[in-house]
Amino acid sequence: MFRNWEVDYPGYLIKEYPQSISSDYTRQPIYKDNVAPNYTAPANVYLDARGYGRDATEDYNVTWEFQVESKFYYMVRLHFCEFDYHIYSKGDRVFKIFIDDTMAEELADVILWSGGPLIPVYRDYAVIMQSQGSSKKVNLSIKLQRLPKGVISKYRDVLLNVSSLVLLLASIICIIIFFRRRSTEETSRERKTTEGSSLPSHLCRCFTVTELRAATNNFDDGSVVGVGGFGNVYKVYIDGMGPHPSPSSASNLVLNRV
């Protein structure tokens, strides 16, 4: 997946502005292929986090908000890595996760998920964003909340390394192909000071425009099954494997792997 990694403040981070916490520069994440391979995210993503500290007395939440289009499913990916010297066993830090004000995890425990400290791990969640009145834009919130004092967790703090959002165009997606119109936005995106990462090419199937035209009968309207944020969504057959939704626009096409 091609991604841009951006800082969360200013722009996304709200609620009391928790402190930025960084790992000792001598410590590096220990990637595990069965948990989070090294192409999941750059190492520095897992060596910085947000939190209020283990000794904070107030019941603060760590909250982010992202403005998104309504009436779409979104995949929210949360990245975690415990690099605190005091957190090394299951139950040392347990907290709640809310996505769009709905509880996603009642007892989130990074050490339990990853198997140990300094091991990156991520969790994926799907959420549909309903429209609010006539507004097409809505805020998708991600909130981490400490457990009440004396409940399970040894330390009353929360920690998140990074979160990312991906638009879901189907409930189960085997192949996602995006066609986007060329615009001046591409130039502005290239100027942004962000860091990109991608999956190895051997894990992605590449399609030529010719193949896609053939699969959609030259983008025939009879193959359209809906309309998404990137244009028409077509039902296509690829190598006899059955129908796959293919979001596209029939003019001025640019092929991107996602």
C-alpha positions in Angstrom: 0.0 0.0 0.0 1.4 3.4 -0.9 1.1 5.8 2.0 2.2 9.2 3.2 3.1 9.5 6.9 2.4 12.9 8.4 2.8 14.4 11.9 -0.5 14.6 13.9 0.0 18.1 15.3 -1.3 20.5 14.2 -4.2 19.2 12.3 -5.4 15.9 13.8 -4.6 15.8 17.5 -7.1 17.3 19.9 -8.0 17.1 23.6 -5.5 18.6 26.0 -2.5 18.0 23.6 -0.6 15.0 25.1 3.1 14.9 25.1 5.2 13.4 22.4 7.2 10.4 23.7 10.3 9.1 21.9 12.2 5.9 22.4 15.9 5.7 23.3 17.7 6.3 20.0 19.7 3.1 20.6 16.6 0.9 20.6 15.1 -0.2 17.3 11.8 -2.0 16.6 12.0 -5.8 16.3 9.8 -6.7 13.3 8.1 -10.1 13.3 6.8 -11.4 9.9 3.8 -13.0 11.6 2.9 -9.8 13.5 3.9 -6.8 11.5 6.6 -7.2 8.7 9.2 -4.5 8.2 7.3 -3.0 5.2 4.2 -2.3 7.4 5.6 1.1 8.5 8.9 2.9 8.7 10.9 2.2 11.9 10.6 5.8 13.2 6.8 5.4 13.2 7.2 2.9 16.0 9.7 4.9 18.0 7.5 7.9 18.6 4.1 8.0 20.4 1.6 10.1 22.3 0.8 9.8 26.0 0.3 11.7 29.3 2.9 9.7 31.2 2.5 6.8 33.7 2.1 9.1 36.7 -0.6 11.4 35.3 -3.5 11.8 37.8 -6.2 13.2 35.5 -8.4 10.9 33.4 -7.4 12.4 30.0 -8.2 10.9 26.7 -5.8 10.9 23.7 -8.0 11.9 20.8 -7.5 12.5 17.0 -10.0 13.6 14.4 -9.9 13.2 10.7 -12.2 14.9 8.3 -13.6 12.4 5.8 -16.3 12.0 3.2 -19.6 10.6 4.5 -21.4 7.5 3.3 -18.2 5.4 2.9 -16.6 2.6 4.8 -13.2 3.3 6.1 -10.5 1.1 7.4 -8.7 2.5 10.4 -5.3 1.0 11.1 -3.7 1.7 14.5 0.0 1.1 14.9 1.5 0.2 18.3 4.9 -0.6 19.7 5.8 -0.7 23.4 9.2 0.9 23.9 8.8 2.0 27.5 11.3 0.2 29.8 8.6 -0.2 32.4 6.2 -1.9 30.1 7.3 -5.5 29.3 4.6 -7.9 30.5 0.9 -8.5 29.7 -1.3 -6.3 31.8 1.3 -3.6 32.4 -0.6 -1.1 30.2 -4.3 -1.8 29.3 -6.6 0.8 27.8 -9.8 1.3 25.8 -10.0 2.3 22.1 -13.0 4.2 20.7 -13.5 4.8 16.9 -16.2 7.3 15.9 -17.3 7.2 19.6 -17.9 3.5 19.5 -15.9 1.1 21.6 -13.5 -0.9 19.4 -11.4 -2.5 22.1 -12.4 -2.8 25.8 -9.1 -4.2 27.0 -6.3 -3.2 24.5 -3.0 -4.7 25.6 -0.1 -4.1 23.1 2.3 -6.6 24.8 -0.5 -9.3 24.6 -1.0 -8.5 20.9 2.7 -8.3 19.9 4.3 -10.8 22.2 6.8 -8.5 23.8 8.3 -5.0 24.0 9.7 -3.3 20.9 7.7 -5.6 18.6 5.5 -3.5 16.2 1.9 -4.6 15.9 -1.2 -3.1 14.2 -4.9 -3.5 14.5 -7.5 -2.8 11.7 -11.0 -1.7 12.2 -13.8 -0.9 9.7 -16.3 1.9 10.2 -19.0 3.4 8.1 -19.4 7.2 8.3 -23.0 8.3 8.1 -23.9 11.7 6.8 -24.8 14.5 9.2 -27.5 16.7 7.7 -26.5 18.3 4.4 -22.8 18.2 5.1 -20.7 15.8 3.0 -17.8 16.0 5.3 -17.8 14.4 8.8 -15.2 13.9 11.5 -13.9 10.4 12.2 -12.5 10.3 15.8 -10.0 7.9 17.3 -9.9 8.0 21.1 -7.7 6.1 23.6 -8.9 6.1 27.2 -7.3 4.8 30.3 -9.0 2.3 32.5 -10.3 3.4 35.9 -7.7 3.4 38.7 -7.0 -0.1 40.1 -8.7 -1.9 37.2 -6.4 -4.5 35.5 -3.7 -2.1 34.2 -0.5 -1.7 36.2 0.1 1.7 34.7 -2.7 4.2 34.0 -1.5 5.6 30.6 -2.3 5.1 26.9 0.1 5.1 24.0 -0.4 5.1 20.3 2.3 5.3 17.7 0.3 6.2 14.6 -3.0 5.7 12.9 -3.9 5.6 9.2 -7.2 5.6 7.2 -8.0 3.7 4.1 -11.2 4.0 2.1 -13.0 0.6 1.8 -15.0 0.2 -1.5 -16.2 -3.3 -0.7 -16.7 -5.5 2.3 -14.0 -7.9 1.2 -11.4 -6.6 -1.1 -9.1 -8.9 -3.0 -7.8 -6.3 -5.5 -8.3 -2.6 -5.3 -7.6 -0.5 -8.3 -7.8 3.3 -8.2 -8.1 5.6 -11.2 -7.7 9.2 -10.3 -7.9 12.2 -12.6 -4.7 14.1 -13.0 -4.9 17.5 -11.4 -2.8 20.2 -9.8 -3.4 18.4 -6.5 -0.7 15.8 -7.6 1.8 18.6 -7.8 1.0 19.9 -4.4 1.1 16.4 -2.9 4.6 16.0 -4.3 5.7 19.1 -2.5 4.5 17.9 0.9 7.3 16.9 3.3 6.0 13.4 4.0 7.6 10.0 4.1 6.3 7.3 1.9 6.4 3.5 2.2 5.1 0.7 -0.1 4.6 -3.0 -0.2 7.1 -5.0 -2.1 6.2 -5.2 -5.8 5.9 -9.0 -5.8 2.9 -8.8 -3.4 0.9 -6.6 -5.8 -0.8 -7.5 -9.0 -0.3 -4.9 -11.7 -2.8 -4.3 -14.5 -2.4 -2.4 -17.7 -5.0 0.0 -19.0 -5.6 -2.4 -21.9 -6.4 -5.3 -19.4 -8.8 -3.1 -17.5 -10.6 -1.9 -20.6 -11.0 -5.5 -21.6 -12.3 -6.5 -18.2 -14.9 -3.8 -18.1 -15.8 -4.0 -21.8 -14.2 -0.6 -22.4 -15.9 0.8 -19.3 -19.3 -0.1 -20.5 -22.1 1.3 -18.5 -23.7 -2.1 -18.3 -20.8 -3.2 -16.0 -21.4 -0.3 -13.5 -22.5 -1.4 -10.1 -22.3 1.9 -8.3 -20.6 5.2 -7.9 -17.8 5.9 -5.4 -15.6 8.9 -4.5 -13.3 8.2 -7.4 -15.9 7.6 -10.1 -17.9 4.6 -11.4 -17.5 1.2 -9.7 -17.4 -1.6 -12.3 -18.0 -5.4 -11.8 -15.2 -7.2 -13.6 -13.9 -10.7 -14.1 -10.2 -11.3 -13.8 -8.6 -14.7 -14.8 -11.9 -16.4 -14.1 -11.8 -15.6 -10.4 -15.2 -14.0 -10.3 -16.4 -10.4 -10.0 -14.3 -7.7 -8.3 -15.4 -4.1 -7.9 -13.1 -1.8 -9.8 -13.4 2.0 -9.0 -12.5 4.0 -12.0 -13.1 7.1 -14.2 -13.3 6.5 -17.9 -11.2 9.6 -19.0 -7.7 10.9 -18.3 -6.7 7.8 -16.3 -3.8 7.3 -13.9 -3.2 3.7 -12.6 -2.2 3.5 -8.9 -1.6 0.4 -6.8 -3.2 0.6 -3.4 
